[in-house]
């Protein structure tokens, strides 16, 4: 395999990854409408809207598009979105120590 066998262009990561963490960062900076944000490579509108609904339904943002305390807590951890969420949910169940062990491996 050499460089000639690679694709000419690779699809941008933002187009192929989960938007939860990216949108949560936008909300933390006060951007309440991610569809109006200028993306270099704009994700699909349906993907943005479904991620927005998911974040709202899980309590990371409120009905006005403002980040909640829970949303801010997720961003404080130096882990990806899912691991941070695991830590927060486990802590609410008094299982933070167990979750920390799981996330560290």
C-alpha positions in Angstrom: 0.0 0.0 0.0 1.3 3.4 -0.9 0.0 7.0 -1.0 -1.5 6.4 -4.5 -3.9 3.9 -3.1 -5.4 6.4 -0.6 -8.6 8.2 -1.4 -8.1 11.6 -3.0 -10.1 13.2 -0.2 -11.2 12.0 3.1 -14.7 13.0 4.4 -14.3 15.6 7.2 -14.6 14.2 10.7 -17.5 16.5 11.6 -19.5 14.9 8.8 -18.9 11.3 10.0 -18.9 11.7 13.8 -21.3 12.1 16.6 -22.2 15.8 17.0 -23.1 15.7 20.7 -19.8 17.1 22.1 -19.4 19.6 19.3 -22.9 21.0 19.8 -22.5 21.1 23.5 -19.3 23.2 23.1 -21.2 25.6 20.9 -23.9 26.0 23.5 -21.2 26.5 26.2 -20.0 29.5 24.1 -23.5 30.9 24.0 -24.3 29.8 20.4 -27.9 28.8 20.8 -28.7 28.0 17.1 -26.2 25.5 15.7 -27.9 25.6 12.3 -26.9 29.2 11.9 -23.3 28.5 12.9 -20.7 28.8 10.1 -19.2 25.3 9.7 -16.3 24.8 7.3 -18.1 21.5 6.3 -21.6 21.8 7.5 -23.1 18.6 9.0 -26.5 17.4 7.7 -29.3 19.5 9.0 -31.2 16.4 10.1 -28.2 15.3 12.1 -27.9 18.7 13.8 -31.6 18.7 14.7 -31.6 15.2 16.0 -28.5 15.8 18.1 -30.0 19.0 19.4 -33.2 17.1 20.4 -31.1 14.4 22.1 -29.1 16.9 24.1 -32.4 18.7 25.1 -34.1 15.4 26.1 -31.2 14.3 28.2 -31.0 17.6 30.1 -27.8 19.0 28.7 -29.4 22.0 27.2 -32.7 23.7 28.1 -35.7 24.5 25.9 -34.1 27.9 25.1 -30.9 26.3 23.8 -28.8 27.3 26.9 -26.4 24.8 28.4 -27.4 23.4 31.7 -25.3 22.6 34.8 -25.3 18.9 33.6 -24.1 20.0 30.2 -21.3 22.0 31.7 -20.3 19.1 33.9 -19.9 16.8 30.9 -17.5 19.3 29.3 -15.3 19.6 32.5 -14.1 16.0 32.2 -11.1 15.3 30.0 -12.8 12.3 28.3 -15.1 11.9 25.3 -18.8 12.7 25.7 -19.9 9.1 26.5 -17.3 8.5 29.2 -18.0 11.8 30.8 -21.7 11.1 30.8 -21.0 7.7 32.4 -19.1 9.4 35.2 -21.9 11.9 35.8 -24.7 9.3 35.8 -22.7 6.9 38.0 -22.0 9.7 40.5 -25.8 10.3 40.8 -26.1 6.7 41.7 -23.2 6.9 44.3 -21.1 4.7 41.9 -18.6 7.3 40.9 -15.6 5.3 42.0 -16.7 2.3 40.0 -17.3 4.4 36.9 -13.9 6.1 37.3 -12.2 2.6 37.3 -14.1 1.7 34.2 -13.3 4.9 32.3 -9.6 4.7 33.3 -9.2 1.4 31.4 
